[in-house]
Amino acid sequence: MKCCVFGVILLIGICQAEIPAEVPDLDDFEAIKERCEKKGGAGTYEKLKTAGEQAQSCIKDIIDVDKIKTEVEEAKKTGSMDEVFGKYCGKRPQIRECVKKVYDAVQPCLEENEKNALNVTGNIVRQISDFACYRDGDRIAMFVAEKGVECLNSRVESIKSCVNQTLKFNPATFSPNSIPNLTIDKKKCDDLTTIQNCIVKDLEDHCSSTTPANVIDALFRFVKKTACKEAKTKRSISLKRAVRNVMTITQDQFRESLEHKMKTTCQKNGGDGAFENLETSFNNSRACFMKHRIFGTPSNIYQSNLSNCTNDYRNALKNCLAEGEKYFADFILELIQSLYGFIYKNYGKIMAGGQPSAELTSCMRTLSNDEVQKKLYSCSNTTLNELTITNNIITLPPKSQICESLTEVSTCISKTIKNTCIRDITISQLADDFVETMTAPCQNKRR
């Protein structure tokens, strides 16, 4: 579990191209020597020690720390840091071969449960390197460019406090004569989440941009996929529930708006009983709609059900609208169908591997931030001003005007998402797809 915390510190080291000047000698850990000799027999400890020395020499032959530091500083000036990190990320297989010697040599010293835990720990370390080197080091380059290193350095004491408050770990009391417990249980996973939330909150509050907090948050989530697998099912279910809840809330809000703003309009355009007919058909449509489960019905069938369930309601709505506004009833259906199509189309991408990616989860968390919510709300201000209400009578703008606003709003939201969340190809594609989704009804030339 501590590997992910180590990953935060490691990320600082990678970005600065610095490592500790002195690595502790294995001879300082008497408990390891006793364990190896007892479990593996005479000579086991010496083999481990030799493997450690060979691994250290092997890594130094591959990575020249001073050279990396110089290259990073030069690359900052030209904006080509991704090339530097990409080059060294390509050396991971060689470095893993160096480390494998130690991994093999330590096996005879461990209990069976510790061997299993070491396998998990090895996978976590591998995932940390894969995370950092995603797309040839693009994440590290972005992290450095957004002053992530400077922010982490300025918050080192706070990060330590986040770790120590949860783990109750005091370095002064650490004894080299005890071997730490490597097993990862539910409590350690819970501790990891607590540490994650504490560190990310601190970075959000004190860094000049959201990027450092986003990257660290994504790092924790990325690692927890391996370390804490039981979280997978819960996260998958919650996403489905969230989608359903959003749709239900939207319908409830629309109904409330319908009752308050449509009555006079229906009376003027459709005559007596028009509003009551609209309200009844809306309730019937909703009841019909709720019988069909999203995610449990194929997309084409679900879309057809949407059309069938809302047919009477759309006819009633047309009766309430002025002649030049009747397009709106079918336009709304097309927009809703487009949104559901977006969900069906991208669900596999969103839930790849059975759960949202670390980047997407971090993005969703960031978008819930109050400041980001204000930005997203400001994107929709122009659309809210499109409706004209005079004496409780709603007047809709022409379809071309609504389409112009939808394009403007969806583009604004897409840009906000891209600028706020971690740079990631899936998030960028989803943001672009969102613009296409919102403007799809505007491509229909029949009306």
TORDOKE-344618 format. One record per residue (C-alpha): residue number from 1; residue in one letter; z, y negated, x negated. Coordinates in nm, 3 decimals. Layout:
REM residues N
   resi   resn        zz        yy        xx
    NUM      A         Z         Y         X
...
***
This chain:
REM residues 447
   resi   resn        zz        yy        xx
      1      M     0.000     0.000     0.000
      2      K     0.074    -0.236    -0.286
      3      C    -0.284    -0.190    -0.402
      4      C    -0.410    -0.444    -0.152
      5      V    -0.152    -0.698    -0.267
      6      F    -0.264    -0.616    -0.618
      7      G    -0.618    -0.681    -0.497
      8      V    -0.528    -1.041    -0.411
      9      I    -0.397    -1.096    -0.761
     10      L    -0.692    -0.904    -0.904
     11      L    -0.933    -1.133    -0.722
     12      I    -0.778    -1.432    -0.898
     13      G    -0.811    -1.253    -1.230
     14      I    -1.173    -1.156    -1.167
     15      C    -1.268    -1.509    -1.072
     16      Q    -1.096    -1.656    -1.375
     17      A    -1.216    -1.373    -1.599
     18      E    -0.861    -1.332    -1.728
     19      I    -0.640    -1.027    -1.775
     20      P    -0.285    -1.000    -1.903
     21      A    -0.263    -1.054    -2.276
     22      E    -0.047    -0.747    -2.321
     23      V    -0.059    -0.420    -2.127
     24      P     0.277    -0.236    -2.106
     25      D     0.303     0.066    -2.334
     26      L     0.328     0.402    -2.157
     27      D     0.616     0.495    -2.386
     28      D     0.825     0.231    -2.204
     29      F     0.824     0.453    -1.894
     30      E     1.059     0.736    -1.990
     31      A     1.056     0.888    -1.641
     32      I     0.680     0.949    -1.662
     33      K     0.716     1.130    -1.993
     34      E     0.994     1.354    -1.857
     35      R     0.798     1.431    -1.537
     36      C     0.480     1.521    -1.726
     37      E     0.655     1.747    -1.975
     38      K     0.854     1.917    -1.698
     39      K     0.567     1.978    -1.456
     40      G     0.267     2.007    -1.686
     41      G     0.426     2.160    -1.994
     42      A     0.435     2.055    -2.356
     43      G     0.157     1.820    -2.460
     44      T     0.079     1.696    -2.106
     45      Y     0.230     1.355    -2.169
     46      E     0.042     1.313    -2.496
     47      K    -0.286     1.393    -2.321
     48      L    -0.208     1.128    -2.060
     49      K    -0.122     0.875    -2.328
     50      T    -0.442     0.950    -2.519
     51      A    -0.648     0.922    -2.201
     52      G    -0.490     0.583    -2.129
     53      E    -0.575     0.453    -2.474
     54      Q    -0.932     0.584    -2.448
     55      A    -0.975     0.425    -2.104
     56      Q    -0.852     0.090    -2.229
     57      S    -1.090     0.102    -2.526
     58      C    -1.373     0.220    -2.301
     59      I    -1.330    -0.075    -2.063
     60      K    -1.312    -0.326    -2.347
     61      D    -1.643    -0.195    -2.478
     62      I    -1.804    -0.263    -2.141
     63      I    -1.638    -0.594    -2.056
     64      D    -1.594    -0.882    -2.299
     65      V    -1.339    -1.101    -2.120
     66      D    -1.403    -1.413    -2.328
     67      K    -1.777    -1.379    -2.272
     68      I    -1.732    -1.343    -1.895
     69      K    -1.514    -1.653    -1.882
     70      T    -1.774    -1.857    -2.068
     71      E    -2.055    -1.729    -1.847
     72      V    -1.862    -1.811    -1.528
     73      E    -1.790    -2.166    -1.643
     74      E    -2.157    -2.221    -1.729
     75      A    -2.271    -2.066    -1.402
     76      K    -2.047    -2.305    -1.205
     77      K    -2.258    -2.592    -1.334
     78      T    -2.586    -2.437    -1.222
     79      G    -2.467    -2.265    -0.906
     80      S    -2.571    -1.925    -1.039
     81      M    -2.234    -1.751    -1.031
     82      D    -2.375    -1.475    -0.812
     83      E    -2.597    -1.370    -1.102
     84      V    -2.300    -1.341    -1.338
     85      F    -2.084    -1.147    -1.094
     86      G    -2.381    -0.934    -0.992
     87      K    -2.437    -0.832    -1.353
     88      Y    -2.079    -0.722    -1.407
     89      C    -2.050    -0.564    -1.062
     90      G    -2.335    -0.340    -1.174
     91      K    -2.105    -0.200    -1.444
     92      R    -1.860    -0.050    -1.193
     93      P    -1.986     0.310    -1.233
     94      Q    -1.924     0.291    -1.608
     95      I    -1.575     0.147    -1.559
     96      R    -1.492     0.418    -1.305
     97      E    -1.587     0.682    -1.559
     98      C    -1.346     0.521    -1.805
     99      V    -1.063     0.527    -1.551
    100      K    -1.141     0.884    -1.441
    101      K    -1.005     1.014    -1.770
    102      V    -0.660     0.876    -1.684
    103      Y    -0.687     1.000    -1.326
    104      D    -0.756     1.356    -1.444
    105      A    -0.485     1.347    -1.711
    106      V    -0.211     1.231    -1.471
    107      Q    -0.273     1.506    -1.213
    108      P    -0.043     1.767    -1.379
    109      C     0.243     1.515    -1.367
    110      L     0.240     1.466    -0.991
    111      E     0.383     1.639    -0.686
    112      E     0.130     1.755    -0.425
    113      N     0.202     1.468    -0.186
    114      E     0.168     1.223    -0.475
    115      K    -0.173     1.367    -0.564
    116      N    -0.289     1.304    -0.208
    117      A    -0.145     0.953    -0.218
    118      L    -0.316     0.892    -0.552
    119      N    -0.647     0.991    -0.395
    120      V    -0.593     0.734    -0.121
    121      T    -0.486     0.476    -0.379
    122      G    -0.800     0.549    -0.581
    123      N    -1.012     0.500    -0.271
    124      I    -0.836     0.170    -0.201
    125      V    -0.903     0.043    -0.553
    126      R    -1.265     0.153    -0.519
    127      Q    -1.291    -0.032    -0.188
    128      I    -1.144    -0.345    -0.342
    129      S    -1.415    -0.341    -0.606
    130      D    -1.682    -0.267    -0.344
    131      F    -1.551    -0.554    -0.132
    132      A    -1.552    -0.797    -0.423
    133      C    -1.898    -0.683    -0.535
    134      Y    -2.060    -0.683    -0.191
    135      R    -2.423    -0.797    -0.227
    136      D    -2.391    -0.824    -0.604
    137      G    -2.076    -1.030    -0.607
    138      D    -2.179    -1.276    -0.335
    139      R    -1.824    -1.285    -0.196
    140      I    -1.667    -1.369    -0.531
    141      A    -1.929    -1.636    -0.598
    142      M    -1.864    -1.795    -0.259
    143      F    -1.488    -1.767    -0.309
    144      V    -1.509    -1.950    -0.643
    145      A    -1.754    -2.210    -0.511
    146      E    -1.517    -2.294    -0.223
    147      K    -1.229    -2.351    -0.471
    148      G    -1.060    -2.029    -0.366
    149      V    -0.925    -1.965    -0.716
    150      E    -0.765    -2.308    -0.737
    151      C    -0.607    -2.264    -0.395
    152      L    -0.468    -1.918    -0.477
    153      N    -0.330    -2.044    -0.808
    154      S    -0.155    -2.329    -0.627
    155      R    -0.002    -2.085    -0.377
    156      V     0.112    -1.810    -0.617
    157      E     0.481    -1.867    -0.545
    158      S     0.421    -1.860    -0.170
    159      I     0.220    -1.539    -0.204
    160      K     0.504    -1.383    -0.403
    161      S     0.746    -1.493    -0.133
    162      C     0.530    -1.329     0.136
    163      V     0.538    -1.003    -0.061
    164      N     0.905    -1.014    -0.156
    165      Q     1.028    -1.105     0.194
    166      T     0.861    -0.795     0.331
    167      L     0.903    -0.543     0.049
    168      K     1.240    -0.679    -0.070
    169      F     1.108    -0.627    -0.422
    170      N     1.286    -0.794    -0.711
    171      P     1.097    -0.764    -1.042
    172      A     1.420    -0.823    -1.233
    173      T     1.563    -0.498    -1.100
    174      F     1.255    -0.288    -1.174
    175      S     1.332     0.007    -1.397
    176      P     1.071     0.182    -1.612
    177      N     1.283     0.496    -1.577
    178      S     1.187     0.547    -1.211
    179      I     0.854     0.648    -1.063
    180      P     0.746     0.454    -0.753
    181      N     0.671     0.640    -0.431
    182      L     0.292     0.650    -0.393
    183      T     0.279     0.784    -0.038
    184      I     0.144     0.553     0.233
    185      D     0.318     0.582     0.571
    186      K     0.318     0.380     0.893
    187      K     0.599     0.152     0.776
    188      K     0.404     0.057     0.465
    189      C     0.099    -0.013     0.678
    190      D     0.311    -0.234     0.904
    191      D     0.447    -0.409     0.595
    192      L     0.092    -0.458     0.474
    193      T    -0.001    -0.630     0.800
    194      T     0.306    -0.853     0.777
    195      I     0.216    -0.953     0.422
    196      Q    -0.145    -1.010     0.526
    197      N    -0.050    -1.243     0.811
    198      C     0.193    -1.436     0.592
    199      I    -0.053    -1.490     0.305
    200      V    -0.349    -1.573     0.529
    201      K    -0.143    -1.823     0.732
    202      D    -0.027    -1.994     0.413
    203      L    -0.383    -2.022     0.280
    204      E    -0.510    -2.152     0.615
    205      D    -0.245    -2.425     0.608
    206      H    -0.289    -2.532     0.246
    207      C    -0.645    -2.465     0.127
    208      S    -0.911    -2.733     0.163
    209      S    -1.148    -2.489     0.338
    210      T    -1.109    -2.174     0.548
    211      T    -1.303    -1.959     0.300
    212      P    -1.009    -1.846     0.080
    213      A    -0.805    -1.740     0.385
    214      N    -1.109    -1.567     0.537
    215      V    -1.187    -1.372     0.220
    216      I    -0.827    -1.259     0.166
    217      D    -0.790    -1.167     0.534
    218      A    -1.112    -0.965     0.515
    219      L    -0.991    -0.797     0.195
    220      F    -0.672    -0.675     0.363
    221      R    -0.860    -0.551     0.669
    222      F    -1.123    -0.383     0.454
    223      V    -0.858    -0.191     0.261
    224      K    -0.659    -0.096     0.572
    225      K    -0.959     0.099     0.701
    226      T    -0.869     0.362     0.442
    227      A    -0.494     0.311     0.408
    228      C    -0.410     0.285     0.778
    229      K    -0.663     0.487     0.973
    230      E    -0.450     0.513     1.288
    231      A    -0.535     0.150     1.367
    232      K    -0.899     0.243     1.429
    233      T    -0.870     0.372     1.787
    234      K    -0.648     0.088     1.901
    235      R    -0.889    -0.174     1.769
    236      S    -1.188    -0.007     1.931
    237      I    -1.022     0.003     2.272
    238      S    -0.903    -0.356     2.248
    239      L    -1.253    -0.487     2.184
    240      K    -1.387    -0.320     2.499
    241      R    -1.094    -0.451     2.698
    242      A    -1.148    -0.800     2.559
    243      V    -1.513    -0.800     2.672
    244      R    -1.417    -0.684     3.020
    245      N    -1.140    -0.943     3.042
    246      V    -1.373    -1.226     2.940
    247      M    -1.623    -1.124     3.210
    248      T    -1.349    -1.100     3.475
    249      I    -1.199    -1.436     3.379
    250      T    -1.546    -1.594     3.390
    251      Q    -1.600    -1.462     3.741
    252      D    -1.257    -1.585     3.857
    253      Q    -1.318    -1.930     3.712
    254      F    -1.661    -1.946     3.874
    255      R    -1.516    -1.849     4.211
    256      E    -1.255    -2.124     4.187
    257      S    -1.525    -2.374     4.099
    258      L    -1.742    -2.242     4.384
    259      E    -1.474    -2.298     4.646
    260      H    -1.403    -2.656     4.538
    261      K    -1.748    -2.791     4.464
    262      M    -2.001    -2.604     4.676
    263      K    -1.873    -2.645     5.030
    264      T    -2.012    -2.993     5.093
    265      T    -2.334    -2.914     4.907
    266      C    -2.395    -2.602     5.118
    267      Q    -2.326    -2.795     5.439
    268      K    -2.581    -3.063     5.342
    269      N    -2.860    -2.830     5.227
    270      G    -2.802    -2.512     5.429
    271      G    -2.626    -2.626     5.743
    272      D    -2.331    -2.472     5.926
    273      G    -2.211    -2.139     5.794
    274      A    -2.402    -2.168     5.465
    275      F    -2.089    -2.191     5.251
    276      E    -1.912    -1.910     5.435
    277      N    -2.220    -1.691     5.386
    278      L    -2.225    -1.781     5.017
    279      E    -1.855    -1.699     4.978
    280      T    -1.889    -1.364     5.158
    281      S    -2.194    -1.264     4.957
    282      F    -2.016    -1.363     4.636
    283      N    -1.719    -1.141     4.718
    284      N    -1.951    -0.852     4.810
    285      S    -2.147    -0.899     4.488
    286      R    -1.829    -0.898     4.285
    287      A    -1.700    -0.582     4.454
    288      C    -2.034    -0.412     4.392
    289      F    -2.042    -0.536     4.034
    290      M    -1.692    -0.404     3.955
    291      K    -1.795    -0.049     4.051
    292      H    -2.022    -0.029     3.746
    293      R    -1.854     0.005     3.408
    294      I    -1.995    -0.169     3.106
    295      F    -2.011     0.067     2.803
    296      G    -2.006     0.355     3.051
    297      T    -2.349     0.286     3.199
    298      P    -2.685     0.279     3.016
    299      S    -2.814    -0.075     2.960
    300      N    -3.124    -0.054     3.182
    301      I    -2.922     0.089     3.473
    302      Y    -2.646    -0.169     3.427
    303      Q    -2.902    -0.451     3.430
    304      S    -3.063    -0.311     3.746
    305      N    -2.720    -0.287     3.911
    306      L    -2.657    -0.651     3.824
    307      S    -2.975    -0.753     4.002
    308      N    -2.910    -0.535     4.309
    309      C    -2.546    -0.640     4.340
    310      T    -2.628    -1.012     4.329
    311      N    -2.940    -1.010     4.549
    312      D    -2.767    -1.130     4.869
    313      Y    -2.558    -1.379     4.676
    314      R    -2.863    -1.532     4.508
    315      N    -3.037    -1.572     4.841
    316      A    -2.726    -1.738     4.985
    317      L    -2.704    -1.969     4.683
    318      K    -3.069    -2.070     4.720
    319      N    -2.994    -2.166     5.080
    320      C    -2.722    -2.400     4.951
    321      L    -2.945    -2.571     4.695
    322      A    -3.203    -2.845     4.734
    323      E    -3.569    -2.748     4.709
    324      G    -3.609    -2.839     4.342
    325      E    -3.285    -2.663     4.247
    326      K    -3.341    -2.317     4.395
    327      Y    -3.459    -2.189     4.055
    328      F    -3.093    -2.194     3.946
    329      A    -2.991    -1.882     4.143
    330      D    -3.227    -1.650     3.954
    331      F    -3.178    -1.845     3.632
    332      I    -2.807    -1.761     3.633
    333      L    -2.884    -1.391     3.687
    334      E    -3.125    -1.394     3.394
    335      L    -2.864    -1.563     3.175
    336      I    -2.596    -1.308     3.268
    337      Q    -2.839    -1.020     3.211
    338      S    -2.927    -1.169     2.873
    339      L    -2.558    -1.190     2.776
    340      Y    -2.494    -0.829     2.876
    341      G    -2.810    -0.730     2.689
    342      F    -2.665    -0.900     2.382
    343      I    -2.347    -0.692     2.414
    344      Y    -2.536    -0.364     2.455
    345      K    -2.779    -0.443     2.175
    346      N    -2.516    -0.539     1.921
    347      Y    -2.226    -0.311     2.018
    348      G    -2.324    -0.051     1.757
    349      K    -2.355    -0.321     1.493
    350      I    -2.020    -0.473     1.589
    351      M    -1.842    -0.139     1.603
    352      A    -2.008     0.029     1.303
    353      G    -1.779     0.308     1.184
    354      G    -1.577     0.296     1.508
    355      Q    -1.420    -0.046     1.453
    356      P    -1.525    -0.406     1.387
    357      S    -1.602    -0.483     1.023
    358      A    -1.342    -0.668     0.818
    359      E    -1.568    -0.973     0.812
    360      L    -1.620    -0.973     1.189
    361      T    -1.251    -0.921     1.264
    362      S    -1.163    -1.205     1.028
    363      C    -1.430    -1.422     1.192
    364      M    -1.290    -1.359     1.541
    365      R    -0.943    -1.444     1.416
    366      T    -1.066    -1.768     1.254
    367      L    -1.257    -1.873     1.565
    368      S    -0.929    -1.863     1.762
    369      N    -0.791    -2.139     1.539
    370      D    -0.717    -2.459     1.738
    371      E    -0.934    -2.680     1.516
    372      V    -1.228    -2.442     1.538
    373      Q    -1.181    -2.418     1.915
    374      K    -1.213    -2.797     1.935
    375      K    -1.541    -2.781     1.743
    376      L    -1.675    -2.509     1.972
    377      Y    -1.567    -2.702     2.281
    378      S    -1.738    -3.017     2.154
    379      C    -2.062    -2.817     2.136
    380      S    -2.054    -2.772     2.515
    381      N    -1.964    -3.128     2.611
    382      T    -2.327    -3.223     2.670
    383      T    -2.378    -2.936     2.915
    384      L    -2.067    -3.031     3.115
    385      N    -2.225    -3.371     3.172
    386      E    -2.549    -3.227     3.311
    387      L    -2.413    -3.177     3.664
    388      T    -2.406    -3.480     3.890
    389      I    -2.141    -3.483     4.165
    390      T    -2.158    -3.759     4.420
    391      N    -1.944    -3.747     4.734
    392      N    -1.868    -3.379     4.657
    393      I    -2.240    -3.296     4.659
    394      I    -2.361    -3.117     4.344
    395      T    -2.703    -3.216     4.209
    396      L    -2.855    -2.989     3.945
    397      P    -3.090    -3.116     3.672
    398      P    -3.441    -2.970     3.627
    399      K    -3.466    -2.632     3.455
    400      S    -3.623    -2.794     3.147
    401      Q    -3.318    -3.017     3.105
    402      I    -3.075    -2.726     3.134
    403      C    -3.282    -2.528     2.882
    404      E    -3.275    -2.820     2.641
    405      S    -2.896    -2.834     2.669
    406      L    -2.857    -2.455     2.631
    407      T    -3.064    -2.465     2.314
    408      E    -2.857    -2.751     2.175
    409      V    -2.524    -2.592     2.268
    410      S    -2.605    -2.240     2.144
    411      T    -2.745    -2.377     1.817
    412      C    -2.430    -2.585     1.768
    413      I    -2.206    -2.281     1.834
    414      S    -2.417    -2.064     1.602
    415      K    -2.392    -2.318     1.319
    416      T    -2.017    -2.354     1.370
    417      I    -1.972    -1.977     1.346
    418      K    -2.184    -1.955     1.030
    419      N    -2.004    -2.248     0.866
    420      T    -1.658    -2.124     0.963
    421      C    -1.673    -1.749     0.903
    422      I    -1.724    -1.552     0.584
    423      R    -2.087    -1.546     0.480
    424      D    -2.204    -1.207     0.605
    425      I    -2.545    -1.079     0.711
    426      T    -2.413    -0.915     1.030
    427      I    -2.233    -1.231     1.143
    428      S    -2.542    -1.440     1.067
    429      Q    -2.762    -1.203     1.268
    430      L    -2.518    -1.208     1.561
    431      A    -2.508    -1.589     1.553
    432      D    -2.890    -1.605     1.553
    433      D    -2.910    -1.345     1.831
    434      F    -2.669    -1.555     2.035
    435      V    -2.911    -1.850     2.032
    436      E    -3.195    -1.622     2.146
    437      T    -2.969    -1.474     2.414
    438      M    -2.869    -1.810     2.561
    439      T    -3.224    -1.943     2.567
    440      A    -3.394    -1.623     2.688
    441      P    -3.405    -1.733     3.057
    442      C    -3.589    -2.046     2.945
    443      Q    -3.880    -1.834     2.822
    444      N    -3.946    -1.717     3.180
    445      K    -4.241    -1.924     3.300
    446      R    -4.248    -1.791     3.656
    447      R    -4.033    -2.078     3.786
***
